Structures are given as C-alpha cells and as structure tokens.
Amino acid sequence: MPDRRTPLIPASNILLSPAQAKRRRLLIAGGSGLMLGACGGGTGDEAQSTTASLLETGAPEMSPAAYITNAADWERLRDREKAVMMGVLNQSNYRRPASNLPQALAEAVQASLQDGRPIKLLPGVTELDQVLDLRTSGPKRKVTIFSDGDHCFRGRHPVQTRLPLQIYNCCFEQASRQIVSAYVNDLLLWFNTFSNSKSESVFLQALALDEGFNRLSMRWNDFSGHRYALMANDMNDSLIEHNRCRQSVGRNFQCNGGYGNHFINNVIHGGVTGIANLIHGIPKPGSEEHSRAYNQSHLDTVIEGNILTDITEEAIGFDAFGNNAYSHPVVDQFTLARYYGSHGKIGTKESPSILVPRNPGGASAGPIPEDENVYRHYFVVWLTGPLAGKYAQIHRSFVHGSSGLVGFSLRSPRWAANQIRSASDPALRPGELTQEDFGAIQDNVMVNICSLAANFRIRYNRIECSSFASKFTTAISMWGGCSGFTVANNTLADVGVQPERRRFAGIRLSHLAGFHPKVNKAGVRTAYGSHTLCTSPVAYARVENNALGGLGIRMHNEPYSGAGGIVRAIHQSAVSGNTNVFGGAPEIANWTYRISSTEHAVIHPAMPTFVNNAANVSGNS
C-alpha cells in the first residue's frame, strides 16, 4: 500500500489548454466579480459591469500552490483561501436580516434585489419547516448570501431558488430531500458545508429541453453523509473544483448531460461512484410524444487532477445506461434512404442533410412528425459504412417534398452558423463529421439518433482502488456512447482489489449492442425506426500514458438481450504508452459479427470491430 502522506498529484501536472484555462478564469471571475461589485454596495448592474471587466482582462489564476496534492492538506488549503474571500465579504456594504426566521431572510432577499447589497446572516439556525422558496416577479438580479461560518440551515425542506444566487460559508444539515434546489441559470456555492442529506445535497434542474444553460460554480465545499453531493441536469460551462466528499451513502457527483463542464482537483473518499456522467435521452416531463426527450449529451467535459479513493463502482465514468430502455441515449436508429444513389443525402458539404423514410416501420410509432424540432440538438452517429464512428449534430428536421422522406440538417456541435467544419478547422473535435466527409455519406447505412459524450478529457487523476462491487465495475469507464475523447496520465493504485477482478478494474471501453429500442414510462415503444436492437459505440478514443498499478485495460463488446448483432466498433482508437497493465498488455477483443436477425444480416456484413495492430496499440507494458 502506498504511503498516503506522499503527494499524489504534482501541481505542475494539472495542465489545461489555453481555452480550458480561459474558461476556468471566466467561471471564477463570474463569481468573484459579482461579489466584488456587490461589496461596493453598488447595484446589480454595477456588479455586472465589474464582472464584464474581469471577463475582459481575465481573472488572476489561483496560485499553483493552492492545488491539492495530498488529501490530508485539503482543510488547511481551504481555510487559507476562505480567509481571503471572507476578508473581502466582511468589508462589503452588507445588510443583516431582521432575524433567523425564513420570512426575514426572504424579505432581505427582496431588498437586495433592489440595491444589490449582500446579505450577511446572523449567527444561529434557520429552521426549514417548509420550502424556503426564493423568487421574484421582477428583474432577476443576483443575490449574495454569506455568514462567518456560524449560520446553519437545518430541517426537512430545501432552500429552493429561482433567482441567480451566491452562497458563501454557510452550513446545511438536512434529513431528507434536496438541500439546495436550483431552477435558475446561475448558482454559486463556495466554502459551504453540507451534511446528512438523504437525497441530493445540491440539485440543479434543467430549464431547457434542447440545450440547457444552467451554470454552477461550486468550489471548496465540504460534503458528508449524502446520497448525492451533486445531481445536475443539463449543466453547462460549470466549474466543480476543490470540493471534498466523504462518507457518501450513495454517489458523489452525477451530471446528466451538459457542455463545457470542469471537474478539477476534487477530493472524493467513499461512495458508489465518484464523478459520473450519464448519457440519457429521457422523454420530457408531462409528455409521452415520440422523440421528444431531454437531450442529455456531454460535450467538452474536463475531469482533471481529482483524488478518488474507496469507490465501489466507477470512480470516473460516462455511462450510456443500456439496461434501461426509458433512459438510454439511443432515441432512434435508422437506415439512410435507399431509393437511388442520391437519396441518402442532400445539400452542400458545408450544410449537408441526411434523409430517412418518413414512415420507416417502427412498431406503433407511425410516421415521423412534420416538425422541425424532432430530434433537434441530438446527434447523428454513423454505425456502418465508411463513416462508422463519425458524428454530427441535428439542428432541424424537415419533410423532403413528396418523396416520403424526412431530412435532418447537420452542423458541427453547438456551431451557431449551422454548418459543418472543414478538416483543417482548428475548432474541429475528434470524430466530428467534416466537409471532406460529405462525399462518403452513403445510402443503406445505419445511423443512431442519440445523446452522446464527445471530446471529453480524463487526465492527471489519482484513483486508489480497493474492493469493487463486481467485475462490471472499474476505475475509469466509458460504457457506450462516447466519441473523440482522451484518457491520459492518470495514476491508478491497487490497495486491495480482489485478485479475480484486477483484470477488469482499471480502464474500460465498452461497445454496447443488442439493447432494446426507446420506450416511454408506460413501456410503449417511441422509436420510429424498424430496428429491433440498438447499438451504442465507442469511437476515436486515445488511452495514453496511464499508470495502471497492475490493473487491466479492456476494450470489449457488451451484448444485451443475449445478442451481439450489429457489433461494430471501437472505431479508430489508439492505446499506447500505458504502464504496469494487468497481463502486460491491454485486452482488446477482435470481436466478430453475430447474426441476431435477418434485418441485421442483410444490412451489416461480417467484420471485426477493432483491428489490433501496431498503428492502434503500441508501447504498453
């Protein structure tokens, strides 16, 4: 067992690209800038102006010395950073609520909405015998609440906010339900303590069904005794940094979809999962219309420099949830139109569209609606043909004349120009469809319409692995639905993994095949396509320079429903430079095609899913 006093991650190894570093600076500036504006007693508009100035010039980076390299140092470093923040807050032109009653705080919030002054809480306890609902019918300016660490919110009900809210240095103790529940664009939580939540300590609800816009800045918080430290839906451009999680009775951070989120340098000890990103396509609340679902994709996620110990399932993972037909990410699966050579595609290479039959024969679903928002902002992933593994985003749907076809207009993800990038574009993500690929779009190939995890980075994390729940659990897991990602320079340590599970317990890339088509809560099929089984591939992966600590790397197929039909790929992936791998080398299966139905036998020729050669796998030991 390693000496736990030894620094686990050198600060110099927390490497962010210039774009990532800029985003982190902006997120920090978005919190501290607003707080600084409020400290001057200015209005909300003046606070926004201060933030704008910081965003323009870039907030100063935190000193590298503040990065946690040893879990035992967390409290000391947190206290140092908190002292600086509290020194500024206590010099502000703050107001005090009249008492610790919930109504007094609600009244102080309404006053702060008018003049932008922070609220400093009185010492003591606010008993939450009902939901403390913070909202306004007027302009939604940001409200700042803080204490000297001597104020606690306690009870069986949450603080629920529909206002942009910042909370510093408070204590939250709950017996049930969420502690802080947010239905708002901006939430900031710094230096708070959360304990004993039997539900979610922090719950961030999605506000939009297409591309969410929820932003969360959560730094230096202490979580213990929780079922979830954070449950977030459609969280975007958020910073989860320097938090500590202990004694979880369930899971720690779970994110159900989002773009541009950073999980940096958190310390997590215990629990079922550490940092879990679930890839869902869930029918929206109050509606069972076909294809209308939460698009819970993940794009540009960064998970770096975290310390995770004693996790019983996945320490870090992206999970396509193939065992749940209501939740899994594959909303539909189609074969591109196969009438004539030109019917599989239309448009230009800059703005292409693909075509599918409007009534493709899915049981009970009927024809695809004449609605441009059908599948909007979902991804197309090619499963077969020369573009297998490539992806693009749908920005609208349309009926193609009287031909009985429906078109999906494609764009590079989140590109407002609604066009496809060229292969030379520096903003291109690995695995994206390019203008140069347009000529390779063919008829009679199968595509997924799905949520997707793409262009994420898992780097420089330290994971100490002890006892795992089963051979299906592992330190770092990509369980279907992932493309264009990097897993690099992570350090895994075996501190008690069962010998029979070491083969499975390191890094896993799993292609999912043979799971059921999408259904609603009543179990009624909602997919339009004629497919009887779904597949969710892993593509364009780079697994490099990880120290495995005697644990395994596996690239494999996971068949559901007893079938492995349409087993396609871990496409175009590279595994290199990894050390101390179980058995001396990654375990990579050259799986072969297995016929599961006549349909699949016709559409998919037999082929292996991954070619294990020196171009793809090298330098592992």
VOGU-3710 file (C-alpha; in Angstrom, 3 decimals, decimal comma):
1> mpdrrtplip> 0,000/0,000/0,000  1,473/3,393/-0,908  2,421/5,931/1,716  -0,653/8,180/1,833  1,497/11,061/3,062  3,194/11,200/-0,326  1,810/13,910/-2,611  -0,452/12,191/-5,116  -0,519/14,688/-7,976  2,223/17,239/-8,651
11> asnillspaq> 0,673/20,652/-9,117  2,621/21,082/-12,333  0,688/18,160/-13,817  -2,661/19,952/-13,718  -2,474/21,007/-17,338  -5,236/22,966/-19,015  -5,208/24,034/-22,628  -5,364/27,815/-23,190  -9,088/27,549/-23,971  -9,728/25,482/-20,837
21> akrrrlliag> -7,703/27,844/-18,676  -9,596/30,828/-20,078  -12,934/29,148/-19,337  -11,813/28,434/-15,767  -10,765/32,067/-15,313  -14,111/33,251/-16,625  -16,026/30,963/-14,294  -14,066/32,173/-11,285  -14,404/35,781/-12,413  -18,131/35,297/-12,832
31> gsglmlgacg> -18,366/34,536/-9,135  -15,770/36,794/-7,575  -16,553/39,667/-9,934  -20,207/39,747/-8,934  -19,263/39,504/-5,300  -16,763/42,347/-5,604  -19,330/44,512/-7,338  -21,799/43,880/-4,550  -19,198/44,603/-1,895  -19,069/48,172/-3,041
41> ggtgdeaqst> -22,756/48,492/-2,292  -23,466/49,042/-5,971  -26,475/47,966/-7,914  -26,800/44,670/-9,702  -25,926/46,475/-12,948  -22,696/47,790/-11,427  -21,854/44,290/-10,235  -22,382/43,019/-13,759  -20,099/45,764/-15,051  -17,362/44,643/-12,660
51> taslletgap> -17,766/41,092/-13,901  -17,583/42,215/-17,513  -14,284/43,987/-16,774  -12,843/40,870/-15,178  -14,003/38,716/-18,053  -12,317/41,061/-20,494  -8,961/41,110/-18,721  -9,075/37,605/-17,237  -9,235/36,936/-13,516  -5,894/36,061/-11,930
61> emspaayitn> -5,178/32,340/-11,835  -5,119/30,682/-8,435  -1,569/30,026/-7,297  -0,379/26,501/-8,217  0,380/26,068/-4,521  -3,369/26,009/-3,886  -3,834/22,777/-5,816  -4,390/19,829/-3,558  -1,665/17,233/-3,915  -2,384/15,370/-0,685
71> aadwerlrdr> -5,927/14,778/0,569  -4,808/15,494/4,126  -3,969/19,085/3,114  -7,498/19,930/1,986  -8,704/21,679/5,164  -5,553/23,780/5,518  -5,689/24,980/1,932  -9,414/25,624/2,119  -9,029/27,716/5,281  -6,356/29,818/3,606
81> ekavmmgvln> -8,492/30,519/0,544  -11,603/31,134/2,662  -9,834/33,731/4,809  -9,108/35,799/1,711  -12,678/35,598/0,468  -14,225/36,387/3,838  -11,951/39,366/4,311  -13,450/40,917/1,187  -17,038/39,988/2,004  -16,857/41,379/5,536
91> qsnyrrpasn> -15,715/44,737/4,183  -18,758/44,992/1,958  -21,792/47,189/2,472  -23,856/44,208/3,597  -27,256/44,120/5,282  -28,481/41,860/8,084  -31,871/40,113/8,097  -34,143/41,048/10,984  -33,960/37,522/12,432  -33,127/33,938/11,535
101> lpqalaeavq> -36,704/33,149/10,535  -37,155/32,096/6,884  -39,530/35,013/6,296  -36,898/37,526/7,472  -34,359/36,102/5,022  -36,910/36,200/2,195  -37,547/39,881/2,943  -33,794/40,616/2,952  -33,507/38,907/-0,418  -36,234/41,115/-1,874
111> aslqdgrpik> -34,412/44,212/-0,581  -31,124/43,040/-2,095  -32,825/42,569/-5,425  -33,401/46,323/-5,415  -29,975/47,637/-4,353  -27,527/44,733/-4,950  -26,200/44,666/-1,358  -25,021/41,305/0,042  -26,812/39,669/2,966  -24,777/38,629/5,990
121> llpgvteldq> -26,667/36,083/8,085  -26,950/36,311/11,857  -25,301/33,603/13,958  -27,616/30,713/14,697  -30,006/28,414/12,859  -32,707/28,880/10,241  -35,183/26,049/10,722  -36,647/24,942/7,407  -40,033/23,528/8,362  -41,174/24,303/4,825
131> vldlrtsgpk> -39,505/25,057/1,493  -37,624/28,367/1,536  -38,595/29,492/-1,962  -36,542/32,435/-3,252  -38,103/34,069/-6,317  -39,292/37,388/-7,674  -41,715/38,665/-10,264  -39,306/41,481/-11,117  -35,789/41,526/-12,630  -33,703/38,540/-11,569
141> rkvtifsdgd> -30,549/40,189/-10,249  -28,007/38,097/-8,434  -28,271/37,826/-4,664  -25,276/37,181/-2,400  -25,724/35,462/0,995  -22,856/34,732/3,398  -22,010/34,084/7,034  -18,933/33,838/9,223  -19,448/30,069/9,257  -21,759/30,404/12,240
151> hcfrgrhpvq> -25,107/30,057/10,469  -26,832/26,769/9,695  -29,870/25,923/7,587  -31,491/22,887/9,145  -34,663/20,908/8,588  -36,527/18,600/6,276  -37,023/21,049/3,402  -34,679/22,681/0,880  -33,584/26,173/0,044  -35,142/26,437/-3,398
161> trlplqiync> -34,085/29,267/-5,645  -35,394/30,634/-8,897  -33,012/33,597/-8,557  -29,355/33,797/-9,564  -27,848/33,107/-6,142  -24,441/33,076/-4,451  -23,946/31,421/-1,053  -20,663/31,570/0,878  -19,526/29,879/4,088  -22,842/28,507/5,379
171> cfeqasrqiv> -23,797/25,176/6,923  -26,628/22,970/5,641  -27,986/19,967/7,537  -30,986/18,087/6,185  -32,765/14,867/6,974  -34,375/14,350/3,576  -34,934/15,794/0,096  -32,550/18,237/-1,564  -30,644/20,803/0,474  -30,207/23,472/-2,214
181> sayvndlllw> -32,518/23,076/-5,191  -31,949/25,423/-8,116  -34,202/26,220/-11,060  -32,055/29,065/-12,274  -29,340/29,908/-14,745  -26,573/30,865/-12,273  -25,770/29,329/-8,910  -22,561/29,845/-6,932  -21,670/27,803/-3,838  -18,273/28,437/-2,230
191> fntfsnskse> -16,872/27,336/1,163  -20,127/25,771/2,422  -20,624/22,616/4,489  -23,340/20,084/3,568  -24,136/17,085/5,736  -26,587/14,219/6,133  -28,707/14,659/3,034  -30,628/11,500/2,234  -31,278/12,869/-1,232  -29,263/15,395/-3,265
201> svflqalald> -27,190/17,951/-1,383  -27,225/20,206/-4,468  -29,825/19,674/-7,164  -29,589/21,600/-10,438  -32,707/21,219/-12,570  -32,722/21,638/-16,339  -34,529/24,718/-17,585  -34,476/23,935/-21,307  -35,254/20,765/-23,205  -32,873/21,426/-26,065
211> egfnrlsmrw> -29,598/22,969/-24,949  -29,630/23,829/-21,279  -27,971/26,922/-19,906  -27,560/26,119/-16,217  -24,247/27,348/-14,835  -22,860/26,288/-11,481  -19,706/27,441/-9,723  -19,050/25,084/-6,805  -15,709/25,429/-5,023  -14,226/24,438/-1,670
221> ndfsghryal> -17,434/22,891/-0,317  -17,397/20,026/2,189  -19,952/17,207/1,673  -20,548/14,286/4,011  -23,225/11,691/4,678  -25,012/12,336/1,381  -26,840/10,202/-1,138  -25,634/12,582/-3,875  -23,344/15,546/-3,299  -24,447/16,975/-6,665
231> mandmndsli> -27,176/15,940/-9,064  -27,208/18,176/-12,147  -29,337/18,052/-15,295  -28,110/19,848/-18,412  -25,362/21,673/-16,530  -23,266/23,912/-18,773  -19,965/25,814/-18,585  -19,687/24,992/-14,897  -16,760/24,681/-12,519  -16,728/21,957/-9,834
241> ehnrcrqsvg> -13,374/22,492/-8,158  -11,569/21,762/-4,864  -14,613/20,175/-3,168  -14,362/17,333/-0,650  -16,809/14,418/-0,423  -16,755/11,893/2,425  -18,914/9,147/3,896  -21,326/9,032/0,974  -24,216/6,642/1,486  -24,715/6,612/-2,293
251> rnfqcnggyg> -22,997/8,576/-5,042  -20,989/11,797/-5,216  -21,119/13,976/-8,380  -23,623/12,948/-11,050  -24,188/15,015/-14,173  -26,995/14,118/-16,587  -25,937/15,991/-19,696  -24,103/19,253/-20,251  -21,477/21,178/-22,161  -18,101/22,579/-21,147
261> nhfinnvihg> -18,100/21,395/-17,532  -14,882/21,214/-15,492  -14,370/18,808/-12,562  -10,994/19,897/-11,227  -8,958/18,791/-8,207  -11,785/17,451/-6,015  -11,105/15,005/-3,159  -13,628/12,140/-3,006  -13,456/9,327/-0,460  -16,055/6,560/-0,456
271> gvtgianlih> -19,346/6,018/-2,223  -20,708/4,015/-5,136  -19,447/6,354/-7,893  -17,122/9,346/-7,850  -17,675/11,555/-10,928  -20,440/10,024/-13,050  -21,721/11,456/-16,327  -24,871/9,697/-17,514  -25,747/9,854/-21,214  -29,535/9,894/-21,379
281> gipkpgseeh> -32,371/10,516/-23,777  -35,354/10,737/-21,424  -38,909/11,657/-22,504  -39,682/15,115/-21,180  -41,940/15,522/-18,110  -45,633/15,744/-18,880  -45,318/14,388/-22,394  -45,016/10,996/-23,984  -44,742/12,287/-27,547  -42,440/10,262/-29,713
291> sraynqshld> -38,880/11,555/-29,874  -39,404/14,490/-27,501  -36,837/13,957/-24,811  -34,178/15,603/-22,712  -31,037/15,714/-24,812  -28,605/14,737/-22,089  -25,391/14,705/-24,096  -21,943/15,635/-22,803  -19,544/17,787/-24,793  -16,106/19,184/-23,889
301> tviegniltd> -16,093/17,886/-20,300  -12,771/18,144/-18,431  -12,040/15,837/-15,471  -8,544/16,547/-14,182  -6,448/16,356/-11,047  -9,053/14,691/-8,831  -8,179/12,351/-5,966  -10,625/9,437/-5,577  -10,378/6,626/-3,035  -12,501/3,647/-1,903
311> iteeaigfda> -15,155/3,902/-4,646  -17,055/0,620/-5,051  -18,149/1,065/-8,689  -16,865/3,574/-11,269  -14,559/6,251/-9,871  -14,891/8,244/-13,136  -17,320/7,258/-15,825  -19,520/8,064/-18,814  -22,471/5,663/-18,834  -24,974/5,046/-21,660
321> fgnnayshpv> -27,331/3,078/-19,380  -28,018/0,318/-21,899  -30,061/-1,735/-19,435  -32,871/0,841/-19,274  -34,949/1,373/-22,442  -36,523/4,531/-20,973  -33,221/6,203/-20,071  -30,618/5,021/-22,567  -29,328/7,563/-25,112  -30,445/5,987/-28,407
331> vdqftlaryy> -33,648/7,851/-29,253  -33,885/6,196/-32,669  -31,919/4,175/-35,200  -32,438/4,484/-38,972  -31,134/3,181/-42,248  -30,427/6,071/-44,612  -32,788/6,241/-47,601  -32,002/3,541/-50,139  -34,088/4,507/-53,158  -31,481/5,936/-55,536
341> gshgkigtke> -27,835/6,763/-55,198  -28,559/10,388/-54,298  -31,388/9,884/-51,831  -29,275/9,282/-48,731  -28,131/12,905/-48,644  -28,862/16,379/-49,992  -27,385/19,842/-49,523  -23,806/21,016/-49,737  -20,682/19,867/-47,966  -20,899/22,959/-45,743
351> spsilvprnp> -24,585/22,356/-44,890  -25,447/18,705/-45,553  -28,622/16,840/-44,674  -29,278/13,128/-44,459  -32,560/11,503/-45,479  -34,564/8,639/-43,955  -38,002/7,217/-44,825  -40,719/9,208/-43,063  -42,554/6,010/-42,176  -39,710/3,560/-41,549
361> ggasagpipe> -41,939/0,915/-39,983  -41,309/1,088/-36,257  -43,973/-0,776/-34,302  -46,857/1,526/-33,186  -44,890/4,735/-33,770  -46,315/5,767/-37,147  -44,705/8,377/-39,406  -42,155/10,885/-38,160  -43,994/14,184/-37,378  -43,762/17,198/-39,672
371> denvyrhyfv> -41,956/19,197/-37,015  -38,562/20,860/-37,462  -37,775/20,287/-33,785  -37,955/16,497/-33,981  -34,513/15,332/-32,773  -33,247/18,914/-32,624  -29,794/19,082/-30,995  -29,484/15,311/-30,819  -26,518/13,691/-32,534  -26,269/11,515/-35,629
381> vwltgplagk> -23,666/8,764/-35,217  -22,788/6,548/-38,175  -22,785/2,878/-37,199  -21,850/1,304/-40,523  -20,209/2,268/-43,789  -17,032/4,311/-44,383  -18,055/6,956/-41,806  -18,631/4,475/-38,965  -17,969/6,256/-35,677  -18,301/9,812/-37,061
391> yaqihrsfvh> -20,871/12,190/-35,576  -22,677/15,490/-36,241  -25,472/17,420/-34,528  -29,011/17,882/-35,870  -30,181/21,499/-35,949  -33,557/20,935/-37,654  -35,794/18,345/-39,317  -37,919/18,753/-42,458  -40,164/16,793/-44,803  -38,407/16,321/-48,150
401> gssglvgfsl> -41,023/17,199/-50,759  -43,433/14,407/-51,693  -40,800/11,687/-51,714  -41,845/10,156/-48,401  -38,531/11,147/-46,847  -37,555/13,187/-43,804  -34,340/15,185/-43,735  -32,084/16,026/-40,795  -29,909/19,119/-41,322  -26,492/18,676/-39,750
411> rsprwaanqi> -23,996/21,007/-38,130  -20,821/20,808/-36,102  -21,826/20,633/-32,444  -23,012/23,930/-30,970  -21,890/25,931/-34,012  -24,357/28,795/-34,432  -23,553/29,010/-38,144  -25,351/25,638/-38,518  -22,635/24,347/-40,817  -20,088/21,535/-40,878
421> rsasdpalrp> -16,447/22,427/-40,233  -13,631/21,544/-42,578  -10,939/19,076/-41,549  -8,454/21,948/-41,249  -10,592/23,978/-38,825  -8,701/24,278/-35,502  -12,034/24,102/-33,627  -12,770/20,641/-35,030  -13,328/17,965/-32,379  -12,009/14,406/-32,827
431> geltqedfga> -14,539/12,210/-34,618  -16,680/15,058/-35,983  -18,107/14,823/-39,468  -16,156/17,177/-41,754  -16,856/18,836/-45,085  -14,399/16,409/-46,615  -16,567/13,504/-45,393  -19,640/14,679/-47,308  -18,786/12,598/-50,375  -18,656/9,442/-48,224
441> iqdnvmvnic> -22,267/9,740/-46,982  -23,942/6,676/-48,477  -27,374/5,118/-48,818  -28,263/1,948/-46,953  -26,069/2,534/-43,903  -27,308/2,673/-40,344  -27,135/5,723/-38,071  -28,091/6,419/-34,487  -30,093/9,452/-33,400  -28,864/9,772/-29,858
451> slaanfriry> -27,322/11,611/-26,981  -23,550/11,361/-26,976  -20,474/12,039/-24,853  -17,800/13,615/-27,051  -14,471/15,417/-26,789  -14,009/14,880/-23,071  -10,686/14,623/-21,260  -9,894/12,477/-18,221  -6,339/13,317/-17,188  -3,965/13,502/-14,216
461> nriecssfas> -6,409/11,912/-11,770  -5,264/9,712/-8,885  -7,529/6,747/-8,136  -6,860/4,336/-5,284  -8,801/1,145/-5,965  -9,784/-1,174/-3,160  -12,766/-3,540/-3,192  -15,042/-3,378/-6,256  -18,691/-4,414/-6,252  -18,359/-6,779/-9,224
471> kfttaismwg> -16,347/-7,488/-12,362  -18,610/-4,980/-14,131  -17,155/-2,082/-12,144  -13,883/-0,327/-12,816  -11,824/2,781/-12,028  -12,390/4,642/-15,336  -15,276/3,542/-17,525  -16,624/4,526/-20,938  -19,809/2,438/-21,190  -21,080/3,081/-24,721
481> gcsgftvann> -21,997/6,339/-26,431  -18,541/8,003/-26,329  -16,516/9,563/-29,143  -13,362/11,589/-29,630  -12,020/11,507/-26,075  -8,732/11,244/-24,206  -7,849/9,229/-21,101  -4,246/10,092/-20,275  -1,670/10,413/-17,488  -3,930/9,008/-14,791
491> tladvgvqpe> -2,425/7,066/-11,888  -4,246/4,025/-10,537  -3,170/2,253/-7,365  -4,264/-1,216/-6,265  -4,769/-1,039/-2,500  -6,882/-4,169/-2,096  -8,676/-5,098/-5,329  -9,881/-8,687/-5,331  -7,348/-10,731/-7,386  -10,031/-12,123/-9,706
501> rrrfagirls> -11,169/-8,577/-10,549  -7,847/-6,910/-11,328  -8,253/-7,812/-14,979  -11,460/-5,736/-15,136  -10,711/-2,974/-12,667  -8,555/-0,406/-14,493  -9,793/1,339/-17,682  -12,739/0,040/-19,689  -14,029/0,970/-23,155  -17,285/-0,871/-23,789
511> hlagfhpkvn> -19,211/-1,024/-27,044  -22,877/-1,734/-26,213  -25,024/-3,782/-28,578  -28,334/-5,574/-28,558  -30,329/-3,418/-26,118  -33,977/-2,522/-26,534  -35,404/0,445/-28,525  -36,628/3,558/-26,718  -39,878/3,354/-24,722  -41,878/5,790/-22,592
521> kagvrtaygs> -42,640/5,328/-18,900  -45,579/3,087/-19,754  -43,242/0,797/-21,678  -44,678/1,754/-25,086  -42,106/1,938/-27,861  -41,449/5,520/-29,025  -38,776/4,868/-31,674  -39,857/5,233/-35,314  -37,144/3,086/-36,881  -37,701/-0,565/-37,759
531> htlctspvay> -34,706/-1,789/-35,758  -35,258/-4,391/-33,083  -31,985/-3,878/-31,230  -29,848/-0,793/-30,557  -26,124/-0,272/-30,512  -24,042/2,431/-28,832  -20,400/2,542/-29,945  -17,168/3,905/-28,555  -15,094/5,721/-31,170  -11,928/7,784/-31,705
541> arvennalgg> -10,523/7,125/-28,239  -6,986/7,836/-27,088  -5,846/5,935/-23,981  -2,295/7,039/-23,347  0,442/7,123/-20,714  -1,666/5,904/-17,801  -0,061/4,060/-14,871  -2,391/1,135/-14,194  -0,931/-0,159/-10,927  -1,373/-3,775/-12,027
551> lgirmhnepy> -4,984/-3,298/-13,147  -6,337/-4,017/-16,603  -7,295/-2,110/-19,772  -10,207/-3,718/-21,630  -11,793/-2,823/-24,952  -14,758/-5,113/-25,412  -18,304/-5,636/-26,596  -21,096/-5,823/-24,041  -24,068/-7,674/-25,591  -27,527/-7,123/-24,147
561> sgaggivrai> -30,590/-9,352/-24,628  -28,300/-12,289/-25,298  -27,371/-10,883/-28,710  -24,342/-9,163/-30,155  -25,781/-8,273/-33,535  -24,569/-5,101/-35,225  -21,403/-5,227/-33,181  -19,485/-2,545/-34,970  -16,576/-0,894/-33,389  -14,344/0,750/-31,136
571> hqsavsgntn> -13,528/2,815/-34,212  -10,189/4,469/-34,868  -8,911/4,234/-31,304  -5,337/4,243/-30,002  -3,954/2,618/-26,852  -0,314/3,437/-26,212  2,337/4,100/-23,602  0,385/2,674/-20,657  2,436/1,029/-17,910  2,021/-1,702/-15,298
581> vfggapeian> -1,012/-3,086/-17,134  -2,540/-6,345/-15,922  -1,066/-9,155/-18,016  1,471/-6,784/-19,569  -0,812/-5,537/-22,343  -4,337/-4,236/-22,937  -7,039/-6,825/-23,515  -8,541/-5,992/-26,896  -11,088/-8,293/-28,487  -11,297/-8,653/-32,264
591> wtyrissteh> -14,975/-9,425/-31,939  -16,737/-10,857/-34,924  -20,217/-10,219/-36,205  -23,008/-12,403/-34,811  -26,309/-12,584/-36,672  -29,241/-11,685/-34,427  -31,926/-11,128/-37,072  -32,471/-11,300/-40,814  -32,542/-7,486/-40,959  -29,105/-7,215/-39,437
601> avihpamptf> -27,701/-9,984/-41,613  -28,704/-8,067/-44,743  -27,546/-4,627/-43,648  -24,309/-5,472/-41,866  -21,565/-7,543/-43,460  -19,395/-9,549/-41,112  -16,339/-7,657/-39,907  -14,239/-7,279/-36,751  -14,851/-4,255/-34,580  -11,272/-3,279/-33,906
611> vnnaanvsgn> -8,004/-4,047/-35,637  -5,383/-4,795/-33,021  -2,211/-3,727/-34,783  0,801/-1,533/-34,123  -0,897/1,501/-35,605  -3,563/1,332/-32,925  -1,887/-0,411/-29,986  1,762/0,124/-29,083  4,241/0,689/-26,298  2,151/-0,735/-23,453
621> s> 3,757/-2,748/-20,688
//
